[in-house]
Amino acid sequence: MYVCSCFGITDKQVKEHAAAGACTPRQIASATKAGTDCGSCVRTIQGLLGRGACPRRELLEKGRTGAAVLAPESELVEAA
């Protein structure tokens, strides 16, 4: 099934990229361009990604934030 008709991206391709580590629609867009034209496929991509295992999400939920994952805590406080 086509997910993104603008760029001809299928649900199989989205799932393959998700299996390779893409956790968000933005990461799928970086890999495939899906969701970057008209945007009507973004919700479908979100649905395909679901709430499955995501290394970054797992780190955030465990409270383990490193420099590679988020900005230092001091920057977060200043921005707020």
N, C-alpha and C positions, 0 to 999 in steps of 0.2 A: 504494500500500500504506500502511495506517495504521501509523505508528510509535508514536504515543501514543494509546491508545484513551480515556484519561481526558479528553483535551482535543481529540480528533479531528484530530491533527496528522499529516500525511502525510510520506513520505520526500521528496516533491517540495518541500514547504514547508521542510523542514530543509535541503535542498540549496540552495534559493533564499537562505535566510538565511546559509548558509555562503559562497555566492558574494558576498554583500553584506558579508562580513567577520567573521561569527561563527566563531570558531576552536575553541570548547570547548562541551561540553554545558551548562555554566553560562550561556554567552552565548546559546545556543539557548533555554534555559529563560527567560532574561530577555525574549526576543523573543516566545516562544510559550506559555510555561508548561509545555511538554513536560518531563517528568522531575521535576516538582515535587509530584506527588500520590503515586502508589504507587511510582514510581521504576523500574518494570520496563523502561522504554524507554531508560534511560540507556546501557546497553551497545550497543543498536542505534544510538543517536545517535552514540556514539563510533565505531562501525564506519562509519557514513556519512561522518563527518568525516575519518576516516583520518588519515594523516600528511601531508596535502596542504599547500600553501602557506598559511602563517599569518604575517602581518606581525610579530606579537609573537614567535612562535617563531623566525622568521628572525633577528630582532634578538638574541634570547637566544643562539642558536647562534653568531652572529658575535661575541658578546661586547660588543655595543653596548647598554648599558643606560642609559637616561635616566631622569630624574625621573618622566616620564609613564608609564614602563613598570614600573619597580621602585622600591622605596624606596632612598634613598641608601645607599651601601656602609657608612657608619658605623652606620646603624640595623641593617643585617644583621649586623654583627659583634657589636653589643650584644645582639641577640636570641639569638645562638647561645650 
